[in-house]
Amino acid sequence: SGCGRGGLVTNSQLLLSCRSGKLTPSQVAKNIIAMLEDCDKSSPPLRAIVQWDPEQIMLMAEASTTRYRNKCTLSCLDGIPVCLKEEFKVVPYHHRVGTVYLGAQPETEDATVAKKLREAGAIIIGVSNMHELGTGTTGCNPNRYHKIPRNPYNPNHFTGGSSSGSAAAVAAGLCPVAIGTDGGGSVRIPASFCGVVGLKGTFGRISCHGSLPLSYSTVSVGPICTSVADAAIVYSILAEPDLLYPYGLQQPKATLSDMCAPDLKGLKLGVDWTFFKACDAEILSACEKAVKHLQSLGASVVEVSLPEMEEARVAHVICILSEMRDFLQPDFNKHFHEMNLETRASLALASQFTALDYIKANRQRTRSMRFLQEIFSTVNCILTPAVPCTAPRIYESDLLTGSSDMSFTVRSMRFMQLGNFTGIPGLVVPIGYSSAGLPISLQVMAKWWDEAVLLRIGLKLEQFRDQTKKPSIYYDILA
């Protein structure tokens, strides 16, 4: 598919260059290595990729170059540079998960998604920065191995989290594809703040095996990409049952049916306007225009009511924090003083929830899922802004002690939690920029296992924005 996004290099453009012989994966890899060196030296450093190894990168690139020469490529991702969030095990890197105390030894076994990307011929350029243990939505991680990743659109602003480095790497042009995890918006928030596409699959759709199981009932894996077409390609390669990951074993086959339909005729887009409007004025204005654009392509907008959203929000927080606190109990006891201050505060808060709270929260989940079943019997998807605000700015003190702003965390997750709490898939697509030049995105959510309709709407949403502004930090790997 040639539907790229003007400014940023897409997977498709890279593929065309490799197929035509204009550029080999080895040449692209050499460019990336030079750029990774530059990222580390720049002021301030980008800190998108936190572990990388030029030898590993070149080995994969040379194997891919040989396959192109012999016309026996493995998939649409052959020779395509990708990175994975440090939450995944990737040989031979350290599985630190944003901490200073985990992953003392290099990994000897890949997570399922890393293995699948290798089998597809992708070039893993390294592991990307993340919020410590995935506990926040800014990406602020002041510890010695990570430091604070910068938003390519404005390096004085955060990337969003917790898949912070993944979104920054894609937005800055280092790779057209990155993999993240999303338990409370951790793929979709940084993708939105950094002006790229982010897909949270249905719960269980893409295997989490080999990622740290921080919260087993809310986390989904998904790609962050420069275009919706790229997200569809990565999704189609990664989405299938994995015997090592029990939650996704019964899933229906992943399809991309009707994805490239010429219009959106017959689709019903659900909007709860009261909920939709709970965002900054600039964001509301851009998102309303994007909804009109989808209507102009034949879709109809249906007013829906999302009941008990406040109850669902609180219940999601109880579920994700209780599960993380349970899993991290030994870490909290043994490594408390090695954790960032914000992580300590979040885990201390989590220890206040009771078994009763957790049981009530899961009863709320059953109710919320039932409400959604009814809503999805009348509409194909639900539209919301992605995040109610643009990327927040970085203060000097954040670089030293980190940042803890509970009101921001709660606000940034407003449109995200429903998807994590009930397991439905969500896609965020950039639709414009604020007056300060920071990206704004719209979110589309659909019923369980119906990622295909998200991608179909996402392709059309991408055409709404007349231009893609190049970020202020941008590397052209095709140069």
C-alpha angles and dihedrals in degrees: 000000000000096000099120127157106256099240107037127064111249131205088250093057091049091049092051091051092050095044093049090050091237089122133013125216086244091059091047090049092051089052091051093049090052089048094049088053089050092049090056092050099042121106109266097018113237093226093195097129111040101178125032138149122205092207093055092047093050094047092057093042094051092049089052092047089055091050091052090049090051092042093236104117117168102223145328087288096057108130092003115135114235137170131202129215112256088247087081126075108244122175123265098008130095115263094223099148090209094306135110095224106050126077099031090165126048114260119261097187131052127230111245093258092050090049092050092049090051090049088052090055096249119155109236104212094188144287122302133231120263142181107272108278088344091279100139147039103227100067089229106153113158098178122122098257097047118024121180119313113222128228106246090217091057120359090206089067133073123255094222122242171342094331087042102145092044092059093042092050092052095043091048091053097245091126133355092224135047133167124227141166125237124204098146104005096307094145098031100045097054091040088054096045091048096045099244136115119273128186125193106195124217111282106280096012097112118035118257092193109135095024119105104268095230097155115007099192102046108035124099128173122232146160128258110206145165092244141022090240089058091048088053092051093049092044092052091052097045103036110094140097117286119199088215092058112058098189095071101041097103096046121134117244114284111242136176093212117170089354093137097041109147094238143005098250113154096019119125116209114202119214128180095200096195090055093039092055095055092103142083116297095246091052093047092051094051093044094049090052090050090053089052088052090056089049090052087060092059103271118129124223115226121192110233132178118228102206127211095009093155091052090047091049094053092042091052091053091049092049099046096042095044091051093046091047090050093049094042097044093111091045092049090053097041106030102029093124093050093056125093114261092247092054091051091051093049093048092045089052089049091056089065094068116098133215087254091057091051093049092048090048091055091049086055089052090058090050093047092049090051092051089051092049088058093045092049090052086067104033136035096221147355121238126208136153108270098232125002093230140024125260111302121237125256118241124206092247091056089065091059108032103014126238131278116183111155094183090056092047091051092045096047091055095049097108094029106059099071090063094048094043097050099028097239117146123253135192127197120201126185111244105172149316138278120242086264090057097252119139124261123198140189124220127219120193126187139182121287114297093005098114088135093073091049091054092046092053091040092058089055093043090056090062091057093076109075096206142013112227113219110240117244088245107050134150121197105212091186093060 
